[in-house]
Structure formats: structure tokens, C-alpha cells
Amino acid sequence: MRPIRRIRSLVCALVLALPVLVLAQSSNIQTPLLGLLTWFPCEALDENNPFLNGLRDLGYKRGENIKIECRSADQQDDGLTAAAVELAKIDVDVIISFSEPAAWAAHNATDKIPVVSIFSGDPVASGLARSLSQPGGNVTGVSYYATELTGKRLDLLNEAVPELTAVDVLANPVVSYLPFEKDTKRAADKLGLAVRIHNISKPSDLDSAFSTMSANKAQAVFVLPDLMLSGEASRIATLALEHKLPTMAWGYWFTKVGCLMAYSTSYPDHSYRLAYFVDRILKGAKPGDLPIEQPTEYLLTINLKTAAALGLDLPQTLLLSADNFIE
């Protein structure tokens, strides 16, 4: 009977210890840690941010089953590198960026940590991915770049401004590796338009650029994609109106602050979609196996109040093709 009693005692001990063992195992399960790499201050990422909304819709609750660390470039072009290195040292599970310069900073900081990003240029041509269908490295996400997009923007600007012969372009030389300057010149050649590039390295360069445009009797302004220029959207709109210049930009928020037109994809939708990639990676997928997605829809936004202030009588064909109006 003694062996039986010993077995019973052992079983009872195991049963009593089971909750402790389960608790010990659960305590070893680490909460996923995400690293947000941003150009703008981290404080600007409020709880209504599309990416955070995407996480919530997938069942992730910040502070409960997921943790987030944010590092900002403080709106400085060279700040992305330092911010990305900080996140890599923390050894986050995934780095999330919202622009191609940030993706490059993250990629240069680590080839081990998965990077999920929005791409403004061609991630394959730039070397961030082997192909859209099979990125192959540690970077994936959503691209809003299309080779015909710049040409379409110029077409629309050409339609809005009668007798347009030249276009003045705002570009940040720091991101000259992106294809937009070449695309602009190529598209302008097809339309028979002259191109004058104004390199804007810092916000204070805008005043002198617009003064130069005015002295050269500029006809229209074309804003190329760039984080710094995006942050100066309101200033660009103000200067354009002061100098009576219609402006075509690449994000709808430009028209909200007074620029004439913007032709773009839905940037909030892209940010929201990044949550899908994060979810797949946290569940075991490799970033190199997740195809980079491309947009299928582009939206034209026109500020009618600005058109009136500029004295532009926009053609009916252009108005009918618009998706959104600012009045």
C-alpha cells in the first residue's frame, strides 16, 4: 500500500503545483514591443491615429497586450538616423515608419528587426526590396508610388492654368534619391513645359524661393513629396496666395490649408493598413515574405476658395473629375 500512497501524494502535489507552473509560464510570455519612428513629435500621434486604430481593430490594446515606444526625428532630416538607432538598441519586435526616408533609417540601423513602412518612392528601384511580391529582406509595407502619378499631377495643373508654359518645383535635395524630380522633368518634357527646380533645404528657404519665382514671373508651383515640405504646407499655401500662384501638391492636407489642388492616395488608409503587416509579423510571418501593397485609387482635391482668390475659372472637365472640394 505504501507505493500507492506515494503515487497519490505525488499526484496531489502535482495538482497543487499546476497553477503555479501555469502562472510561471504565462509570466514568461513577453508583451510585444513596437517601435514607432516618426518625423513629427511623438506627441502628435494621438489615440485617433489611423495606425493605432488599425491595431485596435485587430485586437491590440496599448498598455494591455501590446507596448509602444516612439522615437522622433524632431523634424530634422538627420534626426531619423539617431531615432532609428535608439529603437534598434531597445530591440523592439517591429519598427513602424510612415515615410521612405524613415524606412531607410530603420533599414540602415538594423537588418534583423522587421520594418513596416509607407513608401513614397519605388522600394524595388531604391534597393529596399527585391520585388514587390517578395521583398526578401526585413522591410515591407505599403507604397503609394506610381510612375505615372507625377505626370498625372502635371496634367491636372496644366488643365487648371491656361497657357501654362513653365512650372516652378519645390524640392528637398536631401531626398533627391527619390524619383520625383526625374519623373517631373520627364513629364514636363512631354507637355512642353519648362521646369525650374527650387531646392528647399530648410523652411526659411521658402521665402527666397517664392521671391525668385515672383521675379521670374512664375505661373504655377509644383510641390514634390517630402516630410519637411509637408510640415510647411500652411506656409507654402500662404506664400503661394501672396504671390498669386496656383499650387499642385501631393497630399490632401495641402488643399485644406489653402493650396489649389492635390492629387494623391489616402494616406490615412495606408497608415491604417500598416497594422495588418504588424499583426502578421507578430504571428510569425517574415517581412520578406509579405508582398508590398500598392494603391488602386487616387483622389483629386480642389480648393474652390483658393481658385476664386486666384481668379481662376477652372474648366468644367476638371471640376467633374474632382473627388473632394474645399469651400
C-alpha positions in Angstrom: 0.0 0.0 0.0 2.9 2.3 0.6 3.8 2.7 -3.1 0.2 3.6 -3.9 0.2 6.2 -1.1 3.4 7.7 -2.5 1.8 7.9 -6.0 -1.3 9.5 -4.6 0.9 12.0 -2.7 2.9 12.8 -5.8 -0.3 13.3 -7.9 -1.7 15.6 -5.2 1.5 17.6 -5.2 1.5 18.0 -8.9 -2.2 19.1 -9.0 -1.5 21.7 -6.3 1.6 22.9 -8.1 -0.1 23.2 -11.5 -1.5 26.7 -11.1 1.9 27.9 -10.0 3.5 26.3 -13.1 1.0 27.9 -15.4 1.5 31.3 -13.8 5.2 31.0 -14.2 4.9 30.1 -17.8 2.4 32.9 -18.5 4.7 35.4 -16.8 7.5 34.4 -19.2 5.3 35.4 -22.2 6.5 38.9 -23.2 4.1 41.6 -24.4 5.1 42.6 -28.0 7.0 45.9 -28.1 6.5 48.1 -31.2 8.8 50.9 -32.2 7.3 54.0 -33.9 9.8 56.0 -36.0 8.3 59.4 -36.8 9.3 62.7 -38.4 6.9 64.8 -36.3 6.9 64.8 -32.5 5.7 61.7 -30.8 3.0 63.8 -29.0 1.4 64.3 -32.4 0.4 60.6 -32.5 -2.8 60.8 -30.6 -5.1 57.8 -30.0 -7.1 58.6 -33.1 -4.0 57.9 -35.3 -5.1 55.6 -38.2 -2.3 53.1 -37.4 -3.3 52.9 -33.7 -7.0 52.5 -34.9 -5.8 49.6 -37.1 -4.1 47.9 -34.2 -7.3 48.2 -32.0 -9.4 46.8 -34.8 -7.1 43.7 -34.8 -7.5 43.3 -31.0 -4.4 45.0 -29.8 -4.8 47.3 -26.8 -1.9 49.7 -26.0 -0.7 49.0 -22.4 -2.5 45.7 -22.2 -1.4 43.2 -24.8 1.0 45.5 -26.7 3.6 48.1 -25.8 4.8 51.0 -27.9 8.0 53.0 -27.8 8.1 56.1 -30.0 11.2 58.0 -31.3 11.0 61.2 -33.3 13.4 62.9 -35.7 12.2 66.2 -34.2 11.5 67.4 -37.8 15.2 67.3 -38.7 16.4 65.3 -41.8 19.4 63.9 -39.9 17.3 63.1 -36.8 15.8 59.9 -38.3 19.1 58.1 -38.2 19.6 58.7 -34.4 16.0 57.8 -33.7 16.2 54.6 -35.6 19.4 53.5 -33.8 17.7 54.1 -30.5 14.8 51.9 -31.4 17.2 49.2 -32.6 19.0 49.3 -29.3 15.8 48.8 -27.4 15.4 45.6 -29.6 11.7 46.2 -30.4 9.8 43.5 -32.2 8.8 45.6 -35.2 9.8 49.1 -36.3 6.9 51.1 -37.9 7.7 54.1 -40.1 5.5 56.4 -42.1 7.8 57.5 -44.9 10.5 56.1 -47.1 13.3 58.2 -45.5 12.3 56.7 -42.1 12.3 53.2 -43.7 15.8 53.7 -44.9 16.9 55.0 -41.5 15.4 51.9 -39.9 16.9 49.6 -42.5 20.3 51.1 -42.0 20.0 50.7 -38.3 19.1 47.0 -38.3 18.8 44.1 -40.8 17.3 41.9 -38.1 14.3 43.7 -36.7 11.3 43.7 -39.1 10.4 47.2 -40.6 6.9 48.0 -41.7 6.6 51.3 -43.7 4.8 53.5 -46.1 7.0 54.1 -49.2 6.8 57.3 -51.3 9.2 56.1 -53.9 9.8 52.8 -55.7 11.2 50.4 -52.9 12.5 48.0 -55.5 14.4 50.5 -57.6 15.8 52.1 -54.4 17.1 48.8 -53.1 14.8 48.3 -50.1 13.1 45.3 -51.6 14.0 42.6 -54.2 10.5 42.8 -55.6 7.0 43.9 -54.6 5.7 40.4 -54.4 8.7 39.0 -52.5 10.6 41.8 -50.7 13.1 39.4 -49.4 14.7 41.4 -46.6 13.5 42.9 -43.3 11.3 45.7 -44.9 7.7 45.6 -46.2 4.6 47.7 -46.2 2.6 49.9 -48.5 3.8 52.1 -51.4 1.8 55.0 -52.9 4.3 55.5 -55.7 3.3 55.0 -59.3 5.5 56.1 -62.3 2.5 57.9 -63.9 1.5 59.7 -60.7 3.8 62.8 -61.3 2.7 63.1 -64.9 -1.0 63.0 -63.9 -0.4 65.8 -61.4 1.3 67.9 -64.0 -1.6 67.1 -66.5 -4.1 68.4 -64.0 -2.1 71.5 -63.2 -1.8 72.2 -66.9 -5.5 71.8 -67.3 -6.2 74.3 -64.4 -3.9 77.0 -65.6 -4.5 78.4 -69.1 -1.4 78.9 -71.3 0.9 77.3 -68.8 4.5 77.2 -70.3 6.6 76.7 -67.2 6.3 75.2 -63.7 8.4 76.0 -60.6 9.1 73.0 -58.4 9.8 72.9 -54.7 12.1 70.0 -53.8 14.2 69.0 -50.8 17.7 67.9 -52.1 18.1 65.6 -49.0 15.6 63.2 -50.7 16.9 63.6 -54.2 17.4 59.8 -54.3 13.6 59.6 -54.6 12.4 59.5 -58.3 10.2 62.6 -58.3 12.5 65.2 -59.8 13.3 62.9 -62.7 9.6 62.0 -63.1 8.7 65.7 -63.1 11.2 66.6 -65.8 10.2 63.7 -68.0 6.5 64.5 -67.7 7.1 68.2 -68.3 9.0 67.4 -71.5 6.0 65.5 -72.8 3.8 68.5 -72.0 6.2 71.0 -73.5 6.7 72.7 -70.1 9.9 74.3 -68.8 10.9 73.3 -65.2 12.7 75.4 -62.6 13.8 73.5 -59.5 14.0 75.3 -56.2 16.0 73.4 -53.6 14.4 73.9 -50.2 16.8 72.5 -47.5 15.1 74.3 -44.6 11.8 76.1 -44.1 13.4 79.5 -44.2 14.4 78.8 -47.9 10.7 79.1 -48.9 10.6 82.9 -48.7 13.5 83.4 -51.0 12.2 80.7 -53.4 8.9 82.5 -53.8 10.6 85.8 -54.2 12.7 84.3 -57.0 9.5 82.9 -58.6 7.8 86.2 -58.5 10.8 88.0 -60.1 10.9 85.4 -62.8 7.1 85.7 -63.4 6.3 82.2 -62.4 3.0 80.7 -63.4 2.5 77.8 -61.1 4.1 75.8 -58.2 4.5 72.1 -58.1 5.4 70.6 -54.7 7.3 67.3 -54.6 6.8 64.7 -51.8 8.9 65.5 -48.7 8.4 65.4 -45.0 9.8 68.9 -44.3 7.7 70.4 -47.1 4.7 68.6 -45.7 5.2 70.2 -42.4 5.4 73.6 -44.1 2.1 73.1 -46.1 0.4 76.1 -44.4 3.4 78.4 -45.1 3.6 77.2 -48.8 -0.1 77.9 -49.2 0.2 81.4 -47.7 3.2 82.3 -49.9 1.5 80.9 -53.0 -1.6 83.1 -52.4 0.5 86.2 -51.7 2.3 85.7 -55.0 -0.9 84.7 -56.8 0.5 81.3 -57.7 -1.7 78.2 -58.2 -0.2 75.1 -56.5 -0.4 71.4 -57.1 0.7 69.3 -54.1 0.9 65.6 -53.2 -1.3 65.4 -50.1 -4.9 66.5 -49.5 -3.8 68.4 -46.3 -2.1 71.0 -48.6 -5.5 72.0 -50.0 -7.0 72.1 -46.5 -4.6 75.0 -45.7 -5.1 76.9 -48.9 -3.1 75.3 -51.8 -5.2 75.0 -55.0 -5.0 71.3 -55.8 -3.7 67.9 -54.6 -3.7 64.6 -56.3 -2.9 61.6 -54.0 -3.9 58.4 -52.4 -5.4 58.2 -49.0 -2.5 58.5 -46.6 -4.6 57.6 -43.5 -5.7 54.4 -45.3 -2.0 53.5 -45.7 -1.2 54.2 -42.1 -4.2 52.0 -41.1 -3.1 49.2 -43.3 0.4 49.0 -41.6 -1.3 47.4 -38.6 -2.1 44.4 -40.8 1.6 43.8 -41.5 2.5 44.2 -37.9 -0.1 41.7 -36.9 1.1 39.2 -39.5 4.7 39.6 -38.3 3.8 39.2 -34.6 2.1 36.0 -35.6 5.2 34.6 -37.2 5.3 35.8 -40.8 8.6 37.1 -42.2 8.6 40.6 -43.6 10.4 39.4 -46.7 7.5 37.1 -47.5 4.8 39.8 -47.2 4.1 41.5 -50.5 4.4 45.3 -50.7 1.0 46.6 -51.5 0.2 49.4 -54.0 -2.8 51.8 -54.1 -5.6 51.3 -56.6 -7.4 54.6 -56.1 -6.2 58.3 -56.4 -8.1 61.3 -55.3 -8.2 64.9 -56.7 -8.9 67.6 -54.2 -9.6 71.2 -55.2 -9.8 74.3 -53.0 -12.5 76.4 -54.7 -11.9 79.3 -52.3 -8.3 79.5 -53.5 -9.3 79.2 -57.1 -11.6 82.2 -56.7 -8.9 84.2 -54.9 -6.5 83.5 -57.8 -9.1 84.5 -60.3 -9.1 81.0 -61.9 -12.1 79.9 -63.9 -11.5 76.1 -63.6 -12.7 74.1 -66.6 -15.8 72.0 -66.1 -14.0 68.8 -67.1 -11.6 69.4 -64.2 -14.3 70.1 -61.7 -16.2 67.0 -62.7 -13.1 64.8 -62.2 -12.5 66.1 -58.6 -13.3 63.8 -55.7 -13.3 66.4 -52.9 -13.8 70.2 -52.7 -12.6 72.6 -50.1 -15.0 75.6 -50.0 
